[in-house]
């Protein structure tokens, strides 16, 4: 191995990797704005639940529901998605991807929840709420996603309004 190759492998490559990791980490959302802390409520919106069917691929069932969230200072979240309640949700920041690329600032891992509405075919499902940058004027946009392994199925979109300051 010549001197130039050794210099590139031992000095420049690690330096580039460190710089790339720093740049990626500095792109996303790192902190939680204080005005995100509090109670949030959506209007009634259509939510779609999908179930894998061996014959037809997927079956879809929809109905409308309201989402209520209480985001705490310690990044814990509790609330309800329709008739399904959750208590041990976790608010996480999107620190990896730039917000301009992903449109995503925060995720709320709700864990396993029950039936969202009466006709919901899944007695238990794991879901996340994805929140856009904000809030702005006491409002924030969000999506409900069903998490099935590495697959994320979009179930609904919401506009949340802050209930209490």
URKA-V897435 format. One record per pair of residues at least 24 apart in sequence whose ideal C-beta (glycine too) atoms are under 8 Angstrom apart, sorted by the first residue. I is the first residue (numbers start at 0). J is the second residue. D is the distance in whole Angstrom. If there is no record, write none. Layout:
<<I/J/D> <I/J/D>>
This chain:
<<23/95/6> <24/94/6> <24/95/8> <26/95/7> <26/96/7> <26/97/4> <27/92/7> <27/93/5> <27/94/4> <27/95/5> <27/96/6> <27/97/6> <27/98/7> <27/101/8> <28/92/5> <28/93/5> <28/94/6> <28/98/6> <28/104/4> <28/105/7> <28/132/7> <29/92/6> <29/94/5> <30/92/7> <31/74/7> <31/90/7> <31/92/7> <31/105/7> <32/133/8> <32/134/7> <34/134/6> <34/137/8> <34/161/8> <35/70/6> <35/90/8> <35/105/7> <35/133/8> <35/134/6> <35/139/7> <36/70/5> <36/71/7> <36/72/6> <37/69/7> <37/70/6> <37/161/6> <37/162/7> <37/163/6> <37/164/6> <38/67/7> <38/68/7> <38/69/5> <38/70/8> <38/161/7> <38/162/4> <38/163/5> <39/67/7> <39/68/4> <39/69/8> <39/70/7> <39/139/7> <39/159/4> <39/160/7> <39/161/6> <39/162/6> <40/65/7> <40/66/7> <40/67/5> <40/68/8> <40/159/7> <40/160/6> <40/162/5> <41/65/6> <41/66/4> <41/67/8> <41/141/8> <41/157/4> <41/158/6> <41/159/5> <41/160/8> <42/157/8> <42/158/7> <44/155/5> <44/156/7> <44/157/5> <45/155/6> <46/80/8> <46/81/7> <46/115/6> <46/116/7> <46/143/6> <46/154/5> <46/155/4> <47/154/5> <47/155/7> <48/115/7> <48/119/5> <48/120/6> <48/121/6> <48/124/7> <48/145/7> <48/154/7> <49/145/7> <49/152/6> <50/120/5> <50/121/6> <58/120/7> <60/118/5> <60/119/7> <60/120/5> <62/115/8> <62/116/4> <62/117/7> <62/118/6> <62/119/7> <63/116/8> <64/115/6> <64/116/6> <66/128/7> <66/141/8> <66/143/7> <66/157/6> <66/159/7> <68/107/7> <68/128/7> <68/159/7> <70/107/8> <76/107/5> <76/109/7> <78/109/8> <80/109/7> <80/112/6> <80/115/5> <80/126/7> <80/143/7> <81/114/8> <81/115/4> <81/116/5> <81/119/8> <82/113/7> <82/114/6> <82/115/6> <82/116/6> <82/117/8> <83/112/4> <83/113/5> <83/114/6> <83/115/5> <84/112/7> <84/113/8> <85/109/4> <85/110/6> <85/112/5> <98/132/5> <102/131/6> <102/132/8> <103/129/5> <103/130/7> <103/131/7> <104/130/6> <104/131/6> <104/132/5> <104/133/7> <105/129/8> <105/130/4> <106/130/7> <126/154/7> <127/151/8> <130/159/8> <134/159/8> <134/161/7> <137/161/4>>
